[in-house]
Amino acid sequence: MALKSKFPCQNPGEKKMNSKAISPIISTIILILITITISISAYFWMIDIQETIQSDTGTKISDSTATDLTDFTILSVLCNSTTNEIEILASNNGVGNIQSGTAILVLTNIEGIELYTNINSSFQGLSQGNSATFEYESTYSLNASNIYIARLTLSNSKTRTRSCTAQE
């Protein structure tokens, strides 16, 4: 007499199906649902990571360009050979205020040789859209009709140049 197993499929020679097993169609549907659930979860996770990276990058970019929003233009330079005075009219044409700090004037001849340098550490800043006059009394003797280049650097680390012809 052959021993009968508790599970009918395990008896040699028997080909009965276990009635307690999940059908292949239901197991396939469950696997597809698991795959879809994992895919959706991964999608939302990646979207969250992307938004975080973009917002962090945007913040870093705006922080790094905030200092670059200040700009100025030299409107005119007057060089007086009688008094050796240099008068520079500059305007803030940026979208931010130029903070107080230093204003550096370097006067060169047209060959680029430095003739005079003045570091003004009491520069009071320049508000957006406003102009300011910078007056310097040069220790270099300006010659009438000579052309000079005035290079002005403000506290925002931007430098602008403009030429002047010395007048009496």
Steps between C-alpha positions, in 0.01 A plus 500: 500500500635834396508782742272778411634853539302775657556696180356325201753640249790338681396141443695334226301448191222739595446806286240683707525876546506649843166667542642741756751664254451837326409475136763617248275784380452641849873474576583681175254779585653532849853523354387768251336700782815475713710618204266794432501596870880495516523701175259767626685522832835536321351768271375715789824448690703618197268800451559598863878468458488704177298780663738510795806518275342768280397717794843464663671583171270795442577635845873462444477669160298792635743535792799502268349747253363735763840666529522530121181705476683818593650697217608855429595718207739791483299780342782754473857571606638853523874553532613851596867566423501829695391350835595135427147400600321200358122493523313180417122480469381139547150357493364178651319332211472159668196354673652518847673751724878521498605469864733743673867411509790608283517692176833465321610736225793408279606762245710383206627654182385362165793255503363346821771626733361571847544863596285538811308271737256604771322263738198664660384278786214733597283425195140521627341269244278573203127430490337344196428760230701777672821676399797620701794726433848386603752782535872436521791739521784331319858516618593444136524816294246476217608651168247695295375320187640164612266204504471302824309186593312496830433151639249495788444189714215507752424281800306253282838411342393621157731725305408749229727723291454820309740743338534872549697772331660736750355851478639820647 
